[in-house]
Amino acid sequence: MQRYDWLGAGLRYRLTLATGVLECLCFAGVLFGYASLVFVLKEDGYFSQLCVSDPVTNSTGPILAFSELLFPALSFIAVGGILLLLTNMQVGNLFAAHRSTVITLYNGAFDSSACVFLIIKVLHEQGISLRSSLLVVSFCSALHLARTFLLMPRTYIPYTPPQHYTYGLNCGKSNSYNVERFEGTRDGAMTSLQESSGRDDVPAARQDGTQEASFRSCVLSWFFLWHLLWLSIIQLRHYLFIGTLNPMLNRLADNDPDLVSQYTNAFAITQLCGVLCAPWNGLIMDRHKGKPLAPGETEQEADLNSSSLSLFLTSLQCLLFSVCASVPLLPLQYTTFVLQVLNRSFLYGGNAAFISIAFPARHFGKLYGLVMSMSALVSLLQYPCFTLVKGALGGDPFFVDVALIVVSLLGFMHPAYVFTHCRRAARKREDSAQKDVANS
């Protein structure tokens, strides 16, 4: 058999996966560790009122120049980081049996990349200058260029890849690499399955068969609307918790700075565990892989059925996290921190995995960006909540927390809808099979 690439497919896929995790862990979400960077910047005097030009030595000139470039640089890091995550999540298409696990793993690595600035802070305390650390990070980012040309495709990775699929330096050299032809064949097969099973209630994203669903039909589907509500509610709860964490700890610790520092450090450490928690959600969503499908059941239906449990567990975690956060007991907040990082890793990994399951791969980037943008707009409600807590409630967020517990119950509507959809599809298959038996 002709060799289409310079590496065996299995080894090439594993290298793509491993380097993608490294890329997300070391570069994609480093901005989450901004609190550690601010500590270093303050130590070096970047924000000090003394940062004025010395008429004799002009020694603060470089500091002023750096300060002016700091915020544009962080903006580029933030935008580039999310693009790295979006690009890497499609690598899950190379591992059909573990697709959701790979997607959630990348999201967990994205969460845990806050450790980069934490490491820089620790090195700074040991005498390593910030400039040296940032130069090392810059040189290491050459990994992006090498990986782009050697281990990434020119367009996107289809699901599932055709036989002898190649990418990187050998992209397009295989006669089987006609992605459009492959996807047309796959969608045609899906149409045949739908016709044979008599299904007419498939998600709008996959209903067209040979004619792939439009982006507009995906956005207007119930799947997308319930998913947007689910993500917005849980994300708002997390933002409010983080925004009120320091005042809450001060109140519960009677303004003891050492005790507040202890709990703050505990919270920071738990945030680094996202890469360990997120893949468990992917394993839940991929648990049916390798098992035979029910008669007439499509692979997408099986994926959706598994995702309903993941969505339910994420909603349940949010409810438990909200309850613990609202109880004014300081030692209980250790449990709150664990539930918070577990729920956050399930939330963002499950968000990306569900979109990849319920909608065509071609629209993944647009739908992911849209749902994140719209949920961010909902998250602006945190500011009137902050004002309410600081003003009328006298700094005590208890009543806001109780209201959020009630609102978080709406998050269970999404997994309930997905579960009901799968049950309806199963009943229609059974009814169709019984009619075929009766007619024969």
Sequence and secondary structure as in RCSB ss.txt:
>XXXX:A:sequence
MQRYDWLGAGLRYRLTLATGVLECLCFAGVLFGYASLVFVLKEDGYFSQLCVSDPVTNSTGPILAFSELLFPALS
FIAVGGILLLLTNMQVGNLFAAHRSTVITLYNGAFDSSACVFLIIKVLHEQGISLRSSLLVVSFCSALHLARTFL
LMPRTYIPYTPPQHYTYGLNCGKSNSYNVERFEGTRDGAMTSLQESSGRDDVPAARQDGTQEASFRSCVLSWFFL
WHLLWLSIIQLRHYLFIGTLNPMLNRLADNDPDLVSQYTNAFAITQLCGVLCAPWNGLIMDRHKGKPLAPGETEQ
EADLNSSSLSLFLTSLQCLLFSVCASVPLLPLQYTTFVLQVLNRSFLYGGNAAFISIAFPARHFGKLYGLVMSMS
ALVSLLQYPCFTLVKGALGGDPFFVDVALIVVSLLGFMHPAYVFTHCRRAARKREDSAQKDVANS
>XXXX:A:secstr
    SSS HHHHHHHHHHHHHHHIIIIITGGGGHHHHHHHHHHHTTT TT S  TTT TTHHHHHHHHHHHHHHH
HHHHHHHHHHHHHHGGGGG GGGHHHHHHHHHHHHHHTTHHHHHHHHHHHTT  HHHHHHHHHHHTHHHHHHHHH
HS SS   SS  TT   GGGTT STT  HHHHHHHHHHHHHHHHHHHT     TTTTTTTS   HHHHHTSHHHH
HHHHHHHHHHHHHHHHHHTHHHHHHHHTTT HHHHHHHHHHHHHHGGGHHHHHHHHHHHHTTTTTS   TT  HH
HHHHHHHHHHHHHHHHHHHHHHHHHHS  GGGHHHHHHHHHHHHHHHHHHHHHHHHHHS GGGHHHHHHHHHHHH
HHHGGGHHHHHHHHHTTTTT  HHHHHHHHHHHGGGGHHHHHHHHHHHHHHHHHHHHHHHHHHH 
